[in-house]
Amino acid sequence: MSAEGPSRSAPGVTASGREVVAAAMAGAAAAWVRSLMPEQLAVAQRGSPLTPGAEAERLKWFYTPTDHGGLAIRDQTPHQESLAMQLVASGLSKAGFATVATVMGLENILDQVEGWQVGWGRRRGRDPGLYWLRLFGRPGDPVWAWRFGGHHISLNNLVVAGRVVSTTPCFVGADPAETELLGGSLRPLHGLEHAARQLVSSLGARQRRRALLHERAVSDIVSGNRATVAHGDTMMHMQDLWRGQFADRRLADLVDDIDRRAEEGSGYTERDHAALAISIPPKGIGARDLDADQRADLRRLLALYTGRAPERLADAYAVHYAAASVLDEVHFGWAGGTEAGEPHYYRVQGPNVLIEYDNTQRGANHAHSVWRDLTSDFGLDVLAEHRARSAH
């Protein structure tokens, strides 16, 4: 069982809280399903996570502008779109939903940044309507799940026995990371970046040497879109982050070029990637070696990720990480520059939590962030227990 999250029996968590969130999800999902035409439902819904074929599909997740699987927002009526977004909102805090909705809208800005030229094999390459929603099983079943994703968004939720047991992997990115507005700027992930920079800037020389993972930033998160993360995993390259291979040679060349430029920008070799590989035990400086103010900064950083979850679950995470013994096992690591505008990467890792953030591409104006549970992404451990009980 996870010792670092409210999926089951973490400190501060009540079963009723997980049940309330699950009931809201089931109600929103059922309303969306009732609104769909048969041909839409055939695309939107797959079998239970207990069936091998559906489970194999559920474990596929992406953050690139590829087909994430399910019914796209643009292929729904306005009423259906509203119901779909109500389901998405049921799996997020108010602030989390606002962030996700903002990132979806960034596709319009990115289209302009790229001169309206990037196609990705479809009529509109950057499309705020290309976010896909898919159910696995039926809302209210003993085991059911739902997934929502598109470019820079991936939300994955599992409900077992009427309780939310997993909300990870949870990916949110932003491109551009910062956009000029009249009288200000739009920075959806600024808090994640500012809080981590504040922590690394507070470290003394000896602490910083322990926290430093590499002098240069890696060009992407290291865990990629793997279903599970393991010791020794190195950064996945762009070519492996898509659903299948491109039949169009032009698109394959485009992805190759993006990856090549990203690698040239980071200056990483295979040796550098190995140095930044996921490791168990974690790299970086442990919370037990931080002072009281720095530990508070680390808790605030954790809360910016766990705070994506619905408030009942997010509050439980906050209570959990308030325990000194839990925080002691969490490590913080940094790679790259520490000044605003410099390419950088950071990692927060404990026995059950993995957080990664990078802002390196497009002149350090293209950010990725992911929150994962190393022992229960997709609720795989809970499903294993469920299968074992059902077999007897």
C-alpha positions as CSV (number, residue, x, y, z in Angstrom):
1,M,0.0,0.0,0.0
2,S,1.1,3.5,-0.8
3,A,2.5,5.4,2.2
4,E,2.6,8.7,0.4
5,G,-0.8,9.5,-1.0
6,P,-4.6,9.3,-0.3
7,S,-5.2,6.5,-2.7
8,R,-5.8,4.1,0.2
9,S,-4.7,4.5,3.8
10,A,-2.4,7.4,3.9
11,P,-2.5,9.5,7.1
12,G,-5.2,12.2,7.1
13,V,-7.3,10.4,4.5
14,T,-10.9,9.2,5.1
15,A,-12.7,6.6,3.0
16,S,-15.6,9.0,2.8
17,G,-13.5,11.6,1.1
18,R,-12.4,9.2,-1.6
19,E,-16.0,8.1,-1.9
20,V,-17.4,11.6,-2.3
21,V,-14.9,12.4,-5.1
22,A,-15.7,9.1,-6.8
23,A,-19.4,9.8,-6.6
24,A,-18.9,13.2,-8.3
25,M,-16.9,11.5,-11.0
26,A,-19.5,8.8,-11.6
27,G,-22.3,11.3,-11.7
28,A,-20.5,13.5,-14.3
29,A,-19.4,10.5,-16.4
30,A,-22.9,9.0,-16.4
31,A,-24.4,12.3,-17.6
32,W,-21.8,12.5,-20.4
33,V,-22.5,9.0,-21.5
34,R,-26.3,9.6,-21.6
35,S,-25.7,12.5,-23.9
36,L,-23.7,10.5,-26.5
37,M,-25.0,9.0,-29.7
38,P,-24.2,5.2,-30.2
39,E,-21.5,5.9,-32.7
40,Q,-19.9,8.4,-30.3
41,L,-20.1,6.0,-27.4
42,A,-18.4,3.3,-29.4
43,V,-15.4,5.6,-29.6
44,A,-15.6,7.0,-26.1
45,Q,-15.9,3.8,-24.1
46,R,-13.7,0.7,-23.7
47,G,-14.1,-2.3,-21.5
48,S,-13.3,-2.6,-17.8
49,P,-9.8,-2.1,-16.6
50,L,-10.1,-5.8,-15.5
51,T,-10.0,-6.9,-19.2
52,P,-6.6,-7.2,-20.7
53,G,-7.3,-5.3,-24.0
54,A,-8.9,-2.4,-22.3
55,E,-6.2,-2.3,-19.6
56,A,-3.4,-2.2,-22.2
57,E,-5.1,0.8,-23.8
58,R,-5.6,2.5,-20.4
59,L,-1.9,2.4,-19.7
60,K,-1.1,4.3,-22.9
61,W,-0.8,7.9,-22.1
62,F,0.8,10.8,-23.9
63,Y,1.7,14.5,-23.7
64,T,2.6,15.1,-27.3
65,P,0.0,16.3,-29.9
66,T,-0.8,12.7,-30.9
67,D,-4.1,10.8,-30.8
68,H,-4.7,10.2,-27.0
69,G,-7.6,7.9,-27.7
70,G,-11.3,8.5,-27.0
71,L,-13.8,11.0,-28.2
72,A,-12.3,14.4,-29.1
73,I,-13.9,17.6,-27.7
74,R,-14.2,18.9,-31.3
75,D,-16.4,15.9,-32.2
76,Q,-19.0,16.7,-29.6
77,T,-22.0,19.0,-29.5
78,P,-21.7,22.1,-27.2
79,H,-23.8,20.4,-24.6
80,Q,-21.7,17.3,-24.7
81,E,-18.6,19.4,-24.5
82,S,-19.9,21.0,-21.3
83,L,-20.7,17.6,-19.8
84,A,-17.2,16.3,-20.7
85,M,-15.6,19.3,-19.1
86,Q,-17.7,18.7,-16.0
87,L,-16.2,15.2,-15.7
88,V,-12.7,16.7,-16.2
89,A,-13.4,19.2,-13.4
90,S,-14.6,16.5,-11.0
91,G,-11.1,15.1,-11.1
92,L,-9.3,18.4,-10.3
93,S,-9.3,21.1,-7.7
94,K,-10.7,24.5,-8.8
95,A,-7.1,25.8,-9.4
96,G,-6.2,22.5,-11.2
97,F,-9.1,22.8,-13.5
98,A,-8.4,26.5,-14.3
99,T,-4.8,25.5,-15.1
100,V,-5.8,22.6,-17.4
101,A,-8.4,24.8,-19.2
102,T,-5.8,27.5,-19.7
103,V,-3.3,25.0,-21.2
104,M,-5.9,23.8,-23.6
105,G,-6.4,27.4,-24.8
106,L,-2.7,27.9,-25.3
107,E,-3.0,25.8,-28.5
108,N,-4.4,28.9,-30.2
109,I,-1.4,30.9,-29.1
110,L,1.1,28.2,-30.1
111,D,-0.5,28.0,-33.5
112,Q,0.3,31.7,-34.0
113,V,3.8,31.3,-32.5
114,E,4.5,28.6,-35.1
115,G,3.2,30.7,-37.9
116,W,0.1,28.5,-38.3
117,Q,2.3,26.1,-40.2
118,V,2.7,22.9,-38.1
119,G,0.3,20.3,-39.4
120,W,0.9,17.0,-37.6
121,G,-0.9,15.2,-40.3
122,R,-4.3,16.9,-39.8
123,R,-6.1,20.0,-41.0
124,R,-5.2,22.0,-38.0
125,G,-2.0,21.1,-36.2
126,R,-2.6,23.0,-33.0
127,D,-6.2,22.5,-32.1
128,P,-7.9,23.3,-28.7
129,G,-10.6,20.8,-29.7
130,L,-8.2,17.9,-29.9
131,Y,-8.4,16.8,-26.3
132,W,-9.8,13.3,-25.9
133,L,-12.0,11.8,-23.2
134,R,-12.3,8.0,-22.8
135,L,-14.0,5.8,-20.2
136,F,-12.9,2.3,-19.2
137,G,-15.9,0.3,-17.9
138,R,-19.1,2.0,-16.9
139,P,-19.5,4.7,-14.2
140,G,-20.5,3.1,-11.0
141,D,-19.0,-0.3,-11.8
142,P,-16.9,-2.0,-9.1
143,V,-13.9,-1.0,-11.2
144,W,-13.9,1.8,-13.8
145,A,-11.6,4.5,-15.0
146,W,-11.4,7.6,-17.1
147,R,-8.7,9.4,-19.0
148,F,-8.5,12.9,-20.5
149,G,-5.6,14.1,-22.6
150,G,-4.3,16.1,-25.5
151,H,-1.2,18.2,-26.1
152,H,0.4,18.9,-22.7
153,I,-2.4,17.4,-20.7
154,S,-2.9,13.8,-19.4
155,L,-5.2,13.0,-16.5
156,N,-5.7,9.4,-15.4
157,N,-8.2,8.3,-12.8
158,L,-9.2,4.9,-11.4
159,V,-12.2,4.1,-9.1
160,V,-12.4,0.8,-7.3
161,A,-15.3,-0.2,-5.0
162,G,-16.7,3.4,-5.1
163,R,-13.4,5.1,-4.1
164,V,-10.9,7.0,-6.1
165,V,-7.7,5.0,-5.7
166,S,-5.4,6.7,-8.3
167,T,-5.1,10.1,-9.9
168,T,-1.7,9.7,-11.5
169,P,0.1,10.0,-13.9
170,C,-0.9,13.6,-14.0
171,F,0.9,15.7,-16.6
172,V,0.4,19.4,-17.3
173,G,2.7,21.4,-19.7
174,A,2.7,24.9,-21.2
175,D,3.9,26.1,-24.6
176,P,4.5,29.0,-24.5
177,A,5.3,28.9,-20.8
178,E,5.0,32.7,-20.7
179,T,2.9,34.8,-23.0
180,E,2.7,38.5,-23.1
181,L,-0.7,40.0,-22.3
182,L,-1.8,43.6,-22.4
183,G,-0.5,44.9,-19.1
184,G,0.9,41.6,-17.9
185,S,1.8,38.0,-18.8
186,L,0.2,34.6,-18.8
187,R,2.2,31.9,-17.0
188,P,0.2,28.8,-16.2
189,L,3.0,26.9,-14.5
190,H,4.9,29.9,-13.0
191,G,4.2,28.8,-9.5
192,L,5.8,25.4,-10.0
193,E,8.9,27.1,-11.4
194,H,9.1,30.0,-8.9
195,A,8.7,27.7,-5.8
196,A,11.4,25.4,-6.9
197,R,13.8,28.2,-7.8
198,Q,13.2,29.8,-4.4
199,L,14.2,26.5,-2.8
200,V,17.3,25.9,-4.8
201,S,18.4,29.5,-4.3
202,S,18.1,29.1,-0.6
203,L,20.6,26.3,-0.5
204,G,24.0,26.8,0.9
205,A,27.1,25.8,-1.0
206,R,27.3,22.3,0.5
207,Q,23.6,21.7,0.1
208,R,23.6,22.9,-3.5
209,R,26.4,20.5,-4.4
210,R,24.2,17.6,-3.0
211,A,21.1,18.9,-4.8
212,L,22.8,19.4,-8.2
213,L,22.0,16.6,-10.6
214,H,23.8,18.1,-13.6
215,E,25.2,21.5,-14.6
216,R,23.0,21.5,-17.7
217,A,19.3,20.8,-18.0
218,V,18.0,17.7,-19.7
219,S,15.7,18.6,-22.6
220,D,12.6,16.8,-21.3
221,I,11.2,15.0,-18.2
222,V,13.1,11.7,-17.7
223,S,10.2,9.4,-16.9
224,G,8.5,10.2,-20.2
225,N,5.2,8.5,-20.8
226,R,6.1,5.1,-19.4
227,A,3.3,3.2,-17.7
228,T,5.6,2.5,-14.8
229,V,8.9,4.1,-13.8
230,A,11.9,2.0,-12.7
231,H,15.5,2.5,-11.5
232,G,17.8,3.3,-14.3
233,D,15.2,4.8,-16.7
234,T,16.7,7.5,-18.9
235,M,15.0,10.2,-20.9
236,M,12.7,9.0,-23.6
237,H,13.4,10.7,-27.0
238,M,10.7,12.5,-28.9
239,Q,10.3,9.7,-31.5
240,D,9.0,7.3,-28.7
241,L,6.4,9.7,-27.3
242,W,3.7,9.2,-30.0
243,R,0.9,6.7,-30.6
244,G,2.6,4.5,-33.3
245,Q,4.9,5.5,-36.1
246,F,4.3,8.3,-38.6
247,A,3.4,7.0,-42.1
248,D,4.2,10.4,-43.4
249,R,8.0,10.7,-43.8
250,R,7.7,14.5,-43.5
251,L,6.2,14.2,-40.0
252,A,8.8,11.6,-39.0
253,D,11.6,14.0,-40.2
254,L,10.0,16.8,-38.2
255,V,10.0,14.8,-35.0
256,D,13.6,13.8,-35.7
257,D,14.6,17.4,-36.2
258,I,12.8,18.5,-32.9
259,D,14.7,15.8,-31.0
260,R,18.0,16.6,-32.7
261,R,17.7,20.3,-31.8
262,A,16.6,19.6,-28.3
263,E,19.7,17.3,-27.8
264,E,22.0,19.9,-29.3
265,G,20.5,22.5,-27.0
266,S,21.1,20.4,-23.9
267,G,24.5,19.2,-25.0
268,Y,23.7,15.8,-23.5
269,T,25.4,12.6,-24.4
270,E,24.5,9.1,-23.3
271,R,26.7,9.5,-20.3
272,D,24.9,12.7,-19.3
273,H,21.5,10.9,-19.7
274,A,22.8,8.1,-17.5
275,A,23.9,10.6,-14.8
276,L,20.3,11.9,-14.7
277,A,18.6,8.6,-14.8
278,I,15.8,7.8,-12.3
279,S,17.4,6.1,-9.3
280,I,16.2,4.3,-6.3
281,P,17.2,5.5,-3.7
282,P,16.7,9.0,-5.1
283,K,19.4,11.5,-6.2
284,G,19.5,15.0,-4.8
285,I,19.4,16.4,-1.3
286,G,17.1,14.8,1.3
287,A,14.6,16.9,3.2
288,R,16.3,15.8,6.5
289,D,19.3,17.8,5.4
290,L,17.2,21.0,4.9
291,D,16.5,23.6,7.5
292,A,13.0,24.5,8.7
293,D,12.4,27.2,6.1
294,Q,13.7,25.0,3.3
295,R,11.5,22.1,4.4
296,A,8.5,24.5,4.4
297,D,9.5,25.5,0.8
298,L,9.6,21.8,-0.2
299,R,6.2,21.2,1.3
300,R,4.8,24.1,-0.6
301,L,6.3,22.7,-3.8
302,L,4.8,19.3,-3.2
303,A,1.4,21.0,-2.6
304,L,1.5,22.7,-5.9
305,Y,1.4,19.2,-7.6
306,T,-0.8,17.3,-5.2
307,G,-3.1,20.4,-5.2
308,R,-4.1,19.5,-8.7
309,A,-6.3,16.7,-7.1
310,P,-9.8,17.5,-5.9
311,E,-9.7,19.5,-2.7
312,R,-10.6,16.6,-0.4
313,L,-7.7,14.6,-1.7
314,A,-5.3,17.6,-1.9
315,D,-6.0,18.5,1.7
316,A,-5.1,14.9,2.8
317,Y,-1.8,15.1,0.9
318,A,-1.0,18.3,2.7
319,V,-1.7,16.7,6.1
320,H,0.4,13.7,5.0
321,Y,3.5,15.7,4.1
322,A,3.2,17.8,7.2
323,A,4.5,14.7,9.1
324,A,8.3,15.1,9.5
325,S,9.0,11.4,9.1
326,V,7.3,11.4,5.7
327,L,9.0,14.5,4.4
328,D,12.4,13.2,5.6
329,E,12.3,10.6,2.8
330,V,11.7,13.1,0.0
331,H,14.7,14.3,-2.1
332,F,15.0,17.4,-4.2
333,G,17.4,17.7,-7.2
334,W,18.1,20.4,-9.8
335,A,19.9,20.6,-13.1
336,G,20.7,23.7,-15.2
337,G,20.8,27.4,-14.4
338,T,19.1,28.9,-11.5
339,E,18.3,32.4,-12.9
340,A,15.0,33.1,-14.5
341,G,15.0,32.4,-18.2
342,E,17.8,29.8,-18.0
343,P,17.0,26.2,-19.1
344,H,16.4,24.1,-16.0
345,Y,15.0,20.8,-14.7
346,Y,14.1,19.7,-11.2
347,R,13.0,16.5,-9.6
348,V,11.2,15.7,-6.3
349,Q,11.3,12.1,-5.4
350,G,10.4,9.9,-2.4
351,P,9.6,6.2,-1.9
352,N,6.2,6.7,-3.6
353,V,6.2,10.1,-5.3
354,L,8.0,11.4,-8.4
355,I,7.7,15.0,-9.6
356,E,9.5,16.3,-12.6
357,Y,9.6,19.7,-14.2
358,D,11.6,21.0,-17.2
359,N,11.6,24.3,-19.0
360,T,14.3,24.1,-21.6
361,Q,12.9,24.0,-25.2
362,R,11.9,27.0,-27.3
363,G,14.5,29.2,-25.5
364,A,13.3,28.0,-22.1
365,N,9.7,29.0,-22.8
366,H,8.2,25.5,-23.1
367,A,7.5,23.8,-19.8
368,H,6.6,20.2,-18.8
369,S,5.5,19.0,-15.4
370,V,4.4,15.6,-14.1
371,W,3.3,14.1,-10.8
372,R,3.5,10.3,-10.4
373,D,3.1,7.7,-7.8
374,L,6.0,5.3,-8.1
375,T,4.1,2.4,-6.5
376,S,0.5,3.1,-7.7
377,D,0.4,4.9,-11.0
378,F,-2.9,3.9,-12.7
379,G,-3.8,2.1,-9.4
380,L,-2.0,-1.0,-10.6
381,D,-1.3,-2.3,-7.1
382,V,-4.9,-1.8,-6.1
383,L,-6.1,-3.7,-9.2
384,A,-3.7,-6.5,-8.4
385,E,-5.2,-6.8,-4.9
386,H,-8.7,-6.7,-6.4
387,R,-7.9,-9.5,-8.8
388,A,-6.4,-11.6,-6.1
389,R,-9.5,-11.2,-3.9
390,S,-11.8,-11.9,-6.8
391,A,-9.9,-15.1,-7.6
392,H,-10.7,-16.7,-4.3
